[in-house]
Amino acid sequence: MSKVWLITGANSGFGRAFTEAAVAAGDVVVAAARRVSALDDLVAAHPDQVDPVALDVTDTAAIDRVVADVVERHGRVDVLVNNAGRTHVGSVEETADEELRSLFDVHLFGPAALTRAVLPHMRARRSGAIVQLSSVGGQGSMPGFGAYSATKFALEGLSEALAAEVRPLGIRVLIVEPGAFRTSLFGNGSLSGDTITDYADTVGATRSFVEAGDGGQAGDPAKAAAAVLTALNADEPPLRLALGDDSIDMIHAHLDLVRADLNAWDKVGRDTKFDA
């Protein structure tokens, strides 16, 4: 039986790639986007499989209504893909509260609200999958990506607990950690204003990387979507799926650094209990 997917940010990048892969597999996709007109070509090509829905994931008041409507019309949501997102570059000092809160609205509070909305239906059927689009930045950070990584770290922490909670109920959680893929992420990101010259060598390098890298990223979104479908269909799917050479290499390096600190400061850290 074909599956019913609900994919946010379905109009471009990973969202469009996931939509196309699900359609090719014979499934139905409720394609959510702020601008549904960007989905017109997919709807025209697959009118029985692509159902466009207007949704801004930061409008949490609309999420319950949208999910209820999807369940009423399609009977269920088999796969939720929390994909909508954007990037931001700025040092921690340069990043204003409103910029940080805006990122958390998109990358954490929106996905959390959508997850809560679909879970009662998935629990009732004892089946379903929730795909959380994190990033290599959800495992390690770098200058200029502090705000972005903070949201992805938070999403991964939420999702790791969620996975343990719903696994006994037949529901799977997959955290996807892409590196640089040829999507619109770099081109549609935001930058903190009032740059501080002391960060020119650190954050400035990241700004240059983002500006120069847009359109030349090594990762192919279609292959990423295929990898996600392979993981979802596996008998023993992973909790985390790193995508791209850069992501895998950076996560290995980050884990090595964490382990090195843990080992070097093991005795100091352990010697903190009350004396007997």
Stockholm file with secondary structure:
# STOCKHOLM 1.0

chainA/1-276         MSKVWLITGANSGFGRAFTEAAVAAGDVVVAAARRVSALDDLVAAHPDQVDPVALDVTDTAAIDRVVADVVERHGRVDVLVNNAGRTHVGSVEETADEELRSLFDVHLFGPAALTRAVLPHMRARRSGAIVQLSSVGGQGSMPGFGAYSATKFALEGLSEALAAEVRPLGIRVLIVEPGAFRTSLFGNGSLSGDTITDYADTVGATRSFVEAGDGGQAGDPAKAAAAVLTALNADEPPLRLALGDDSIDMIHAHLDLVRADLNAWDKVGRDTKFDA
#=GR chainA/1-276 SS CCCEEEEETTTSHHHHHHHHHHHHTTCEEEEEESCGGGGHHHHHHCTTTEEEEECCTTCHHHHHHHHHHHHHHHSCCSEEEECCCCCEECCTTTCCHHHHHHHHIIIIIHHHHHHHHHHHHHHHHTCEEEEEECCGGGTCCCTTCHHHHHHHHHHHHHHHHHHHHHGGGTEEEEEEEECSBSSSTTTTCEECSSCCGGGTTTHHHHHHHHHHHTTCCSBCHHHHHHHHHHHHTSSSCCSEEEESHHHHHHHHHHHHHHHHHHHHTHHHHHTTSCCC
#=GC SS_cons         CCCEEEEETTTSHHHHHHHHHHHHTTCEEEEEESCGGGGHHHHHHCTTTEEEEECCTTCHHHHHHHHHHHHHHHSCCSEEEECCCCCEECCTTTCCHHHHHHHHIIIIIHHHHHHHHHHHHHHHHTCEEEEEECCGGGTCCCTTCHHHHHHHHHHHHHHHHHHHHHGGGTEEEEEEEECSBSSSTTTTCEECSSCCGGGTTTHHHHHHHHHHHTTCCSBCHHHHHHHHHHHHTSSSCCSEEEESHHHHHHHHHHHHHHHHHHHHTHHHHHTTSCCC
//
